[in-house]
Amino acid sequence: MKDNVEIVRGYLRAQNLEQIGDVDGAISLYEAAVEAAFDSTGPYDRLIALYAERARHADVVRVAEAAIAHVHTYADKLAWYETMRAEAKRAAADVPPAAPKRRRD
């Protein structure tokens, strides 16, 4: 398990990567903070925003649930995570199933 100093450094590096346009690199570092169950809203908030922009609803749900489990914050913030989780679940349910490809012989 990473220590908090290392996690904070990774989070700050992720913010820098995001600012210069390396969103995938930032996501990787934010995910490391979430995986370490970091008790700060920052990485969770950024991942929820980035995954929501990409319509990655299952990832929004997963990160929101991790935030609810690991972040010690005020009630309104926890309610926001619950709202984001619920909205992502609704959005995922609204996505039509993929149609099978037709074989061309």
MMTF fields as JSON, N, C-alpha, C and O atoms, coordinates in Angstrom:
{
  "mmtfVersion": "1.0.0",
  "mmtfProducer": "UNKNOWN",
  "numBonds": 419,
  "numAtoms": 420,
  "numGroups": 105,
  "numChains": 1,
  "numModels": 1,
  "chainsPerModel": [1],
  "groupsPerChain": [105],
  "chainIdList": ["A"],
  "bondAtomList": [4, 2, 8, 6, 12, 10, 16, 14, 20, 18, 24, 22, 28, 26, 32, 30, 36, 34, 40, 38, 44, 42, 48, 46, 52, 50, 56, 54, 60, 58, 64, 62, 68, 66, 72, 70, 76, 74, 80, 78, 84, 82, 88, 86, 92, 90, 96, 94, 100, 98, 104, 102, 108, 106, 112, 110, 116, 114, 120, 118, 124, 122, 128, 126, 132, 130, 136, 134, 140, 138, 144, 142, 148, 146, 152, 150, 156, 154, 160, 158, 164, 162, 168, 166, 172, 170, 176, 174, 180, 178, 184, 182, 188, 186, 192, 190, 196, 194, 200, 198, 204, 202, 208, 206, 212, 210, 216, 214, 220, 218, 224, 222, 228, 226, 232, 230, 236, 234, 240, 238, 244, 242, 248, 246, 252, 250, 256, 254, 260, 258, 264, 262, 268, 266, 272, 270, 276, 274, 280, 278, 284, 282, 288, 286, 292, 290, 296, 294, 300, 298, 304, 302, 308, 306, 312, 310, 316, 314, 320, 318, 324, 322, 328, 326, 332, 330, 336, 334, 340, 338, 344, 342, 348, 346, 352, 350, 356, 354, 360, 358, 364, 362, 368, 366, 372, 370, 376, 374, 380, 378, 384, 382, 388, 386, 392, 390, 396, 394, 400, 398, 404, 402, 408, 406, 412, 410, 416, 414],
  "bondOrderList": [1, 1, 1, 1, 1, 1, 1, 1, 1, 1, 1, 1, 1, 1, 1, 1, 1, 1, 1, 1, 1, 1, 1, 1, 1, 1, 1, 1, 1, 1, 1, 1, 1, 1, 1, 1, 1, 1, 1, 1, 1, 1, 1, 1, 1, 1, 1, 1, 1, 1, 1, 1, 1, 1, 1, 1, 1, 1, 1, 1, 1, 1, 1, 1, 1, 1, 1, 1, 1, 1, 1, 1, 1, 1, 1, 1, 1, 1, 1, 1, 1, 1, 1, 1, 1, 1, 1, 1, 1, 1, 1, 1, 1, 1, 1, 1, 1, 1, 1, 1, 1, 1, 1, 1],
  "groupList": [{"groupName": "MET", "atomNameList": ["N", "CA", "C", "O"], "elementList": ["N", "C", "C", "O"], "formalChargeList": [0, 0, 0, 0], "bondAtomList": [1, 0, 2, 1, 3, 2], "bondOrderList": [1, 1, 2], "singleLetterCode": "M", "chemCompType": "L-PEPTIDE LINKING"}, {"groupName": "LYS", "atomNameList": ["N", "CA", "C", "O"], "elementList": ["N", "C", "C", "O"], "formalChargeList": [0, 0, 0, 0], "bondAtomList": [1, 0, 2, 1, 3, 2], "bondOrderList": [1, 1, 2], "singleLetterCode": "K", "chemCompType": "L-PEPTIDE LINKING"}, {"groupName": "ASP", "atomNameList": ["N", "CA", "C", "O"], "elementList": ["N", "C", "C", "O"], "formalChargeList": [0, 0, 0, 0], "bondAtomList": [1, 0, 2, 1, 3, 2], "bondOrderList": [1, 1, 2], "singleLetterCode": "D", "chemCompType": "L-PEPTIDE LINKING"}, {"groupName": "ASN", "atomNameList": ["N", "CA", "C", "O"], "elementList": ["N", "C", "C", "O"], "formalChargeList": [0, 0, 0, 0], "bondAtomList": [1, 0, 2, 1, 3, 2], "bondOrderList": [1, 1, 2], "singleLetterCode": "N", "chemCompType": "L-PEPTIDE LINKING"}, {"groupName": "VAL", "atomNameList": ["N", "CA", "C", "O"], "elementList": ["N", "C", "C", "O"], "formalChargeList": [0, 0, 0, 0], "bondAtomList": [1, 0, 2, 1, 3, 2], "bondOrderList": [1, 1, 2], "singleLetterCode": "V", "chemCompType": "L-PEPTIDE LINKING"}, {"groupName": "GLU", "atomNameList": ["N", "CA", "C", "O"], "elementList": ["N", "C", "C", "O"], "formalChargeList": [0, 0, 0, 0], "bondAtomList": [1, 0, 2, 1, 3, 2], "bondOrderList": [1, 1, 2], "singleLetterCode": "E", "chemCompType": "L-PEPTIDE LINKING"}, {"groupName": "ILE", "atomNameList": ["N", "CA", "C", "O"], "elementList": ["N", "C", "C", "O"], "formalChargeList": [0, 0, 0, 0], "bondAtomList": [1, 0, 2, 1, 3, 2], "bondOrderList": [1, 1, 2], "singleLetterCode": "I", "chemCompType": "L-PEPTIDE LINKING"}, {"groupName": "ARG", "atomNameList": ["N", "CA", "C", "O"], "elementList": ["N", "C", "C", "O"], "formalChargeList": [0, 0, 0, 0], "bondAtomList": [1, 0, 2, 1, 3, 2], "bondOrderList": [1, 1, 2], "singleLetterCode": "R", "chemCompType": "L-PEPTIDE LINKING"}, {"groupName": "GLY", "atomNameList": ["N", "CA", "C", "O"], "elementList": ["N", "C", "C", "O"], "formalChargeList": [0, 0, 0, 0], "bondAtomList": [1, 0, 2, 1, 3, 2], "bondOrderList": [1, 1, 2], "singleLetterCode": "G", "chemCompType": "PEPTIDE LINKING"}, {"groupName": "TYR", "atomNameList": ["N", "CA", "C", "O"], "elementList": ["N", "C", "C", "O"], "formalChargeList": [0, 0, 0, 0], "bondAtomList": [1, 0, 2, 1, 3, 2], "bondOrderList": [1, 1, 2], "singleLetterCode": "Y", "chemCompType": "L-PEPTIDE LINKING"}, {"groupName": "LEU", "atomNameList": ["N", "CA", "C", "O"], "elementList": ["N", "C", "C", "O"], "formalChargeList": [0, 0, 0, 0], "bondAtomList": [1, 0, 2, 1, 3, 2], "bondOrderList": [1, 1, 2], "singleLetterCode": "L", "chemCompType": "L-PEPTIDE LINKING"}, {"groupName": "ALA", "atomNameList": ["N", "CA", "C", "O"], "elementList": ["N", "C", "C", "O"], "formalChargeList": [0, 0, 0, 0], "bondAtomList": [1, 0, 2, 1, 3, 2], "bondOrderList": [1, 1, 2], "singleLetterCode": "A", "chemCompType": "L-PEPTIDE LINKING"}, {"groupName": "GLN", "atomNameList": ["N", "CA", "C", "O"], "elementList": ["N", "C", "C", "O"], "formalChargeList": [0, 0, 0, 0], "bondAtomList": [1, 0, 2, 1, 3, 2], "bondOrderList": [1, 1, 2], "singleLetterCode": "Q", "chemCompType": "L-PEPTIDE LINKING"}, {"groupName": "SER", "atomNameList": ["N", "CA", "C", "O"], "elementList": ["N", "C", "C", "O"], "formalChargeList": [0, 0, 0, 0], "bondAtomList": [1, 0, 2, 1, 3, 2], "bondOrderList": [1, 1, 2], "singleLetterCode": "S", "chemCompType": "L-PEPTIDE LINKING"}, {"groupName": "PHE", "atomNameList": ["N", "CA", "C", "O"], "elementList": ["N", "C", "C", "O"], "formalChargeList": [0, 0, 0, 0], "bondAtomList": [1, 0, 2, 1, 3, 2], "bondOrderList": [1, 1, 2], "singleLetterCode": "F", "chemCompType": "L-PEPTIDE LINKING"}, {"groupName": "THR", "atomNameList": ["N", "CA", "C", "O"], "elementList": ["N", "C", "C", "O"], "formalChargeList": [0, 0, 0, 0], "bondAtomList": [1, 0, 2, 1, 3, 2], "bondOrderList": [1, 1, 2], "singleLetterCode": "T", "chemCompType": "L-PEPTIDE LINKING"}, {"groupName": "PRO", "atomNameList": ["N", "CA", "C", "O"], "elementList": ["N", "C", "C", "O"], "formalChargeList": [0, 0, 0, 0], "bondAtomList": [1, 0, 2, 1, 3, 2], "bondOrderList": [1, 1, 2], "singleLetterCode": "P", "chemCompType": "L-PEPTIDE LINKING"}, {"groupName": "HIS", "atomNameList": ["N", "CA", "C", "O"], "elementList": ["N", "C", "C", "O"], "formalChargeList": [0, 0, 0, 0], "bondAtomList": [1, 0, 2, 1, 3, 2], "bondOrderList": [1, 1, 2], "singleLetterCode": "H", "chemCompType": "L-PEPTIDE LINKING"}, {"groupName": "TRP", "atomNameList": ["N", "CA", "C", "O"], "elementList": ["N", "C", "C", "O"], "formalChargeList": [0, 0, 0, 0], "bondAtomList": [1, 0, 2, 1, 3, 2], "bondOrderList": [1, 1, 2], "singleLetterCode": "W", "chemCompType": "L-PEPTIDE LINKING"}],
  "groupTypeList": [0, 1, 2, 3, 4, 5, 6, 4, 7, 8, 9, 10, 7, 11, 12, 3, 10, 5, 12, 6, 8, 2, 4, 2, 8, 11, 6, 13, 10, 9, 5, 11, 11, 4, 5, 11, 11, 14, 2, 13, 15, 8, 16, 9, 2, 7, 10, 6, 11, 10, 9, 11, 5, 7, 11, 7, 17, 11, 2, 4, 4, 7, 4, 11, 5, 11, 11, 6, 11, 17, 4, 17, 15, 9, 11, 2, 1, 10, 11, 18, 9, 5, 15, 0, 7, 11, 5, 11, 1, 7, 11, 11, 11, 2, 4, 16, 16, 11, 11, 16, 1, 7, 7, 7, 2],
  "groupIdList": [1, 2, 3, 4, 5, 6, 7, 8, 9, 10, 11, 12, 13, 14, 15, 16, 17, 18, 19, 20, 21, 22, 23, 24, 25, 26, 27, 28, 29, 30, 31, 32, 33, 34, 35, 36, 37, 38, 39, 40, 41, 42, 43, 44, 45, 46, 47, 48, 49, 50, 51, 52, 53, 54, 55, 56, 57, 58, 59, 60, 61, 62, 63, 64, 65, 66, 67, 68, 69, 70, 71, 72, 73, 74, 75, 76, 77, 78, 79, 80, 81, 82, 83, 84, 85, 86, 87, 88, 89, 90, 91, 92, 93, 94, 95, 96, 97, 98, 99, 100, 101, 102, 103, 104, 105],
  "secStructList": [7, 7, 7, 2, 2, 2, 2, 2, 2, 2, 2, 2, 2, 2, 2, 2, 2, 2, 2, 6, 6, 7, 2, 2, 2, 2, 2, 2, 2, 2, 2, 2, 2, 2, 2, 6, 6, 7, 1, 7, 2, 2, 2, 2, 2, 2, 2, 2, 2, 2, 2, 2, 2, 6, 6, 7, 2, 2, 2, 2, 2, 2, 2, 2, 2, 2, 2, 2, 2, 2, 7, 7, 7, 7, 2, 2, 2, 2, 2, 2, 2, 2, 2, 2, 2, 2, 2, 2, 2, 2, 2, 2, 2, 2, 1, 7, 7, 7, 7, 7, 7, 7, 7, 7, 7],
  "xCoordList": [0.841, 0.0, 0.88, 1.885, 0.494, 1.254, 1.007, -0.06, 2.025, 1.789, 1.142, 1.158, 0.578, -0.177, 0.665, 0.163, 1.94, 2.806, 2.961, 2.884, 3.175, 3.319, 2.016, 2.036, 0.898, -0.4, -0.647, -1.116, -0.335, -0.514, 0.379, -0.062, 1.603, 2.5, 1.906, 1.937, 1.364, 0.739, -0.469, -0.687, -1.251, -2.427, -2.02, -2.616, -1.011, -0.535, 0.037, -0.168, 0.745, 1.274, 0.116, 0.176, -0.93, -2.102, -2.742, -3.131, -2.852, -3.408, -2.568, -3.109, -1.241, -0.363, -0.556, -0.637, -0.631, -0.83, -2.154, -2.232, -3.169, -4.477, -4.41, -4.987, -3.711, -3.601, -2.87, -3.169, -1.913, -1.182, -1.793, -1.249, -2.94, -3.675, -3.439, -3.989, -2.64, -2.417, -3.463, -3.15, -4.699, -5.81, -5.668, -5.972, -5.217, -5.068, -4.009, -4.187, -2.921, -1.904, -2.447, -2.155, -3.241, -3.852, -4.8, -4.79, -5.613, -6.558, -5.808, -6.243, -4.703, -3.922, -3.459, -3.527, -2.994, -2.54, -3.7, -3.594, -4.801, -5.981, -6.463, -6.833, -6.458, -6.889, -5.991, -6.47, -4.701, -3.797, -4.195, -4.121, -4.613, -5.06, -6.341, -6.49, -7.256, -8.512, -8.22, -8.794, -7.338, -6.971, -6.356, -6.529, -5.643, -5.029, -6.019, -5.64, -7.279, -8.335, -7.982, -8.179, -7.467, -7.062, -8.267, -9.347, -8.077, -9.168, -9.151, -9.012, -9.292, -9.4, -10.283, -10.208, -11.11, -12.089, -11.479, -12.059, -10.335, -9.77, -9.709, -10.306, -9.015, -8.906, -10.26, -10.495, -11.137, -12.469, -13.269, -13.907, -13.218, -13.961, -13.479, -14.285, -12.167, -11.634, -11.999, -12.392, -11.877, -12.24, -13.712, -14.072, -14.56, -15.994, -16.249, -17.01, -15.629, -15.816, -15.283, -15.958, -14.09, -13.488, -14.262, -14.493, -14.662, -15.418, -16.816, -17.332, -17.429, -18.743, -18.654, -19.531, -17.602, -17.403, -17.263, -17.655, -16.708, -16.483, -17.62, -17.532, -18.672, -19.829, -19.421, -19.984, -18.445, -18.006, -18.76, -18.202, -20.035, -20.952, -20.549, -20.648, -20.104, -19.708, -18.537, -18.461, -17.626, -16.497, -16.94, -16.411, -17.903, -18.449, -19.05, -18.81, -19.824, -20.446, -19.366, -19.448, -18.362, -17.296, -16.547, -16.293, -16.195, -15.434, -16.303, -15.828, -17.557, -18.458, -18.631, -18.645, -18.76, -18.884, -17.612, -17.674, -16.458, -15.193, -15.108, -14.639, -15.556, -15.546, -16.456, -16.084, -17.631, -18.569, -17.945, -18.143, -17.207, -16.605, -15.366, -15.113, -14.587, -13.262, -13.049, -12.153, -13.841, -13.619, -14.467, -15.686, -13.807, -14.506, -14.717, -13.788, -15.958, -16.263, -17.646, -18.291, -18.076, -19.362, -20.535, -20.37, -21.7, -22.883, -23.269, -23.654, -23.173, -23.544, -22.635, -23.089, -21.37, -20.44, -20.756, -20.748, -21.031, -21.421, -22.705, -22.85, -23.627, -24.874, -24.577, -25.236, -23.587, -23.203, -22.68, -23.03, -21.834, -21.336, -22.496, -22.511, -23.454, -24.615, -25.432, -25.94, -25.56, -26.275, -25.545, -26.166, -24.235, -23.457, -23.562, -23.678, -23.522, -23.67, -25.04, -25.135, -26.094, -27.45, -27.625, -28.234, -27.092, -27.2, -26.451, -26.923, -25.286, -24.522, -25.242, -25.227, -25.875, -26.648, -27.818, -28.105, -28.502, -29.618, -29.114, -29.724, -28.005, -27.459, -27.049, -27.268, -26.463, -26.054, -27.263, -27.205, -28.348, -29.57, -30.2, -30.911, -29.941, -30.513, -29.723, -30.194, -28.535, -27.708, -28.262, -28.381, -28.605, -29.143, -28.059, -26.881, -28.45, -27.457, -26.875, -27.534, -25.642, -24.979, -25.64, -25.995, -25.797, -26.372, -25.275, -24.149, -25.592, -24.568, -24.221, -25.066, -22.972, -22.53, -23.066, -23.154, -23.423, -23.875, -22.665, -21.7, -22.738, -21.65, -21.818, -22.917, -20.736, -20.727, -19.991, -18.789, -20.709, -20.095, -19.836, -19.324],
  "yCoordList": [-1.189, 0.0, 1.245, 1.31, 2.218, 3.455, 4.321, 4.268, 5.133, 6.069, 7.334, 7.565, 8.139, 9.318, 10.317, 10.946, 10.481, 11.428, 11.005, 11.837, 9.728, 9.205, 9.372, 9.706, 9.138, 9.281, 10.74, 11.026, 11.658, 13.086, 13.499, 14.239, 13.041, 13.35, 12.846, 13.54, 11.629, 11.08, 11.888, 12.114, 12.321, 13.144, 14.472, 14.903, 15.123, 16.398, 16.202, 17.037, 15.111, 14.796, 14.564, 14.998, 13.886, 13.639, 14.954, 15.117, 15.892, 17.201, 17.879, 18.466, 17.792, 18.381, 17.707, 18.382, 16.392, 15.671, 16.064, 16.258, 16.175, 16.56, 17.96, 18.195, 18.878, 20.252, 20.326, 21.194, 19.426, 19.46, 18.539, 18.376, 17.94, 17.163, 15.671, 14.958, 15.171, 13.729, 13.149, 12.763, 13.1, 12.664, 11.196, 10.821, 10.358, 8.938, 8.726, 7.89, 9.474, 9.398, 9.869, 9.282, 10.934, 11.451, 10.416, 10.178, 9.807, 8.792, 7.666, 7.2, 7.23, 6.158, 6.527, 5.706, 7.754, 8.191, 8.418, 8.086, 8.974, 9.114, 7.735, 7.552, 6.776, 5.419, 4.803, 4.058, 5.11, 4.593, 5.111, 4.375, 6.366, 6.937, 6.248, 5.954, 5.995, 5.321, 3.889, 3.41, 3.222, 1.846, 1.785, 0.801, 2.841, 2.902, 3.367, 3.549, 3.56, 3.999, 5.336, 5.523, 6.246, 7.563, 8.312, 8.284, 8.981, 9.68, 11.169, 12.023, 11.455, 12.834, 12.826, 11.908, 13.835, 13.844, 14.04, 13.603, 14.68, 15.085, 14.019, 14.201, 12.912, 11.898, 11.319, 11.049, 11.131, 10.583, 11.569, 11.186, 12.837, 13.867, 13.964, 14.045, 13.954, 14.08, 12.86, 13.0, 11.668, 10.47, 10.467, 10.124, 10.842, 10.887, 11.85, 11.528, 13.017, 13.994, 13.461, 13.563, 12.901, 12.408, 11.225, 11.153, 10.302, 9.15, 9.56, 8.999, 10.519, 10.993, 11.628, 11.418, 12.404, 13.024, 11.982, 12.218, 10.834, 9.76, 8.736, 7.717, 9.003, 8.104, 6.71, 5.708, 6.656, 5.391, 5.214, 5.365, 4.892, 4.873, 3.87, 4.174, 2.701, 1.696, 2.197, 1.92, 2.932, 3.484, 4.596, 4.712, 5.407, 6.437, 5.765, 6.198, 4.717, 3.989, 3.434, 3.591, 2.792, 2.172, 3.208, 2.987, 4.334, 5.363, 6.049, 6.338, 6.306, 6.911, 5.991, 6.452, 4.698, 3.752, 3.696, 3.572, 3.788, 3.818, 5.081, 5.031, 6.202, 7.456, 7.355, 7.782, 6.797, 6.644, 5.765, 6.009, 4.762, 3.832, 4.395, 4.067, 5.239, 5.591, 7.043, 7.345, 7.942, 9.361, 9.799, 9.626, 10.359, 10.904, 12.386, 13.188, 12.737, 14.109, 14.467, 13.672, 15.642, 16.126, 15.475, 14.94, 15.532, 14.83, 15.251, 14.409, 16.54, 17.0, 16.408, 16.112, 16.234, 15.652, 14.177, 13.692, 13.466, 12.058, 11.933, 11.01, 12.85, 12.847, 13.078, 12.496, 13.927, 14.166, 12.878, 12.552, 12.142, 10.862, 9.901, 9.197, 9.871, 9.005, 9.423, 8.573, 10.725, 11.233, 10.861, 10.421, 11.036, 10.696, 9.205, 8.811, 8.378, 6.932, 6.615, 5.839, 7.205, 6.945, 7.424, 6.733, 8.604, 9.127, 8.244, 8.018, 7.746, 6.865, 5.548, 5.008, 5.026, 3.787, 3.996, 3.141, 5.148, 5.448, 5.599, 5.084, 6.306, 6.516, 5.187, 4.966, 4.315, 3.005, 2.194, 1.466, 2.317, 1.579, 2.111, 1.383, 3.377, 3.99, 3.695, 3.972, 3.141, 2.85, 1.612, 0.562, 1.718, 0.54, -0.523, -0.195, -1.78, -2.841, -2.773, -2.349, -3.196, -3.198, -4.23, -5.326, -3.861, -4.787, -5.705, -5.261, -6.984, -7.9, -7.521, -7.059, -7.726, -7.452, -8.516, -9.692, -8.076, -9.026, -9.593, -8.887, -10.855, -11.506, -11.173, -11.199, -10.874, -10.64, -11.801, -11.98, -12.56, -13.718, -13.437, -14.299],
  "zCoordList": [0.0, 0.0, 0.0, 0.708, -0.793, -0.88, 0.345, 0.958, 0.698, 1.785, 1.217, 0.008, 2.102, 1.671, 0.896, -0.036, 1.257, 0.55, -0.906, -1.81, -1.128, -2.49, -3.277, -4.461, -2.615, -3.281, -3.657, -4.758, -2.75, -3.041, -4.208, -5.088, -4.228, -5.365, -6.678, -7.695, -6.642, -7.846, -8.272, -9.462, -7.305, -7.599, -8.222, -9.209, -7.654, -8.215, -9.614, -10.495, -9.815, -11.152, -12.124, -13.274, -11.671, -12.513, -12.934, -14.091, -12.0, -12.346, -13.43, -14.368, -13.294, -14.311, -15.657, -16.683, -15.663, -16.919, -17.567, -18.78, -16.758, -17.288, -17.915, -18.976, -17.26, -17.765, -19.098, -19.918, -19.326, -20.592, -21.647, -22.739, -21.299, -22.288, -22.265, -23.104, -21.334, -21.23, -20.273, -19.147, -20.743, -19.898, -19.53, -18.398, -20.451, -20.133, -19.048, -18.163, -19.113, -18.067, -16.731, -15.69, -16.765, -15.537, -14.945, -13.737, -15.789, -15.311, -14.607, -13.554, -15.167, -14.562, -13.152, -12.237, -12.984, -11.662, -10.702, -9.521, -11.185, -10.324, -9.874, -8.714, -10.783, -10.453, -9.379, -8.524, -9.419, -8.389, -7.016, -6.032, -6.938, -5.659, -5.187, -4.001, -6.11, -5.758, -5.307, -4.329, -6.015, -5.655, -4.252, -3.533, -3.876, -2.546, -1.478, -0.321, -1.856, -0.932, -0.279, 0.922, -1.074, -0.578, -0.027, -0.616, 1.107, 1.793, 1.448, 2.323, 0.177, -0.292, -1.525, -2.342, -1.661, -2.751, -4.133, -5.127, -4.216, -5.502, -6.572, -7.633, -6.347, -7.403, -7.812, -8.99, -6.844, -7.141, -8.001, -8.982, -7.611, -8.355, -9.796, -10.723, -9.98, -11.342, -12.173, -13.331, -11.602, -12.359, -12.723, -13.849, -11.788, -12.094, -13.246, -14.158, -13.221, -14.3, -15.63, -16.656, -15.615, -16.864, -17.428, -18.635, -16.566, -17.049, -17.509, -18.476, -16.84, -17.275, -18.656, -19.495, -18.897, -20.218, -21.313, -22.456, -20.967, -21.938, -21.951, -22.637, -21.204, -21.096, -20.626, -21.068, -19.735, -19.14, -17.825, -16.739, -17.958, -16.835, -15.754, -14.565, -16.147, -15.152, -14.316, -13.119, -14.942, -14.2, -13.248, -12.142, -13.67, -12.773, -11.543, -10.416, -11.756, -10.642, -9.717, -8.499, -10.288, -9.488, -8.653, -7.469, -9.263, -8.557, -7.497, -6.399, -7.818, -6.831, -5.625, -4.483, -5.88, -4.773, -3.929, -2.706, -4.595, -3.851, -2.997, -1.86, -3.536, -2.779, -1.559, -0.466, -1.743, -0.628, 0.461, 1.651, 0.055, 1.012, 1.709, 2.868, 1.02, 1.544, 1.922, 2.71, 1.388, 1.651, 2.844, 2.855, 3.829, 4.993, 4.73, 4.823, 4.399, 4.016, 4.543, 5.227, 4.223, 4.73, 3.983, 2.886, 4.59, 4.085, 2.672, 1.86, 2.369, 1.022, -0.048, -1.154, 0.268, -0.702, -0.904, -2.036, 0.169, 0.031, -0.777, -1.578, -0.571, -1.351, -2.826, -3.687, -3.131, -4.524, -5.158, -6.292, -4.415, -4.942, -5.194, -6.204, -4.293, -4.481, -5.693, -6.425, -5.908, -7.085, -8.366, -9.334, -8.375, -9.57, -9.872, -11.033, -8.834, -9.02, -9.618, -10.569, -9.069, -9.558, -10.998, -11.815, -11.305, -12.678, -13.668, -14.782, -13.267, -14.156, -14.377, -15.484, -13.329, -13.489, -14.437, -15.275, -14.306, -15.218, -16.656, -17.593, -16.817, -18.162, -18.787, -19.979, -18.0, -18.522, -18.955, -19.947, -18.22, -18.561, -19.842, -20.535, -20.157, -21.359, -22.633, -23.736, -22.483, -23.651, -24.333, -23.702, -25.625, -26.313, -26.475, -26.616, -26.454, -26.638, -28.048, -28.997, -28.151, -29.449, -30.355, -29.92, -31.611, -32.586, -33.097, -33.323, -33.28, -33.807, -35.237, -36.004, -35.568, -36.934, -37.859, -37.508, -39.049, -40.061, -40.763, -41.056, -41.02, -41.779, -43.25, -43.804, -43.832, -45.29, -45.932, -45.739, -46.671, -47.342, -48.783, -49.498]
}
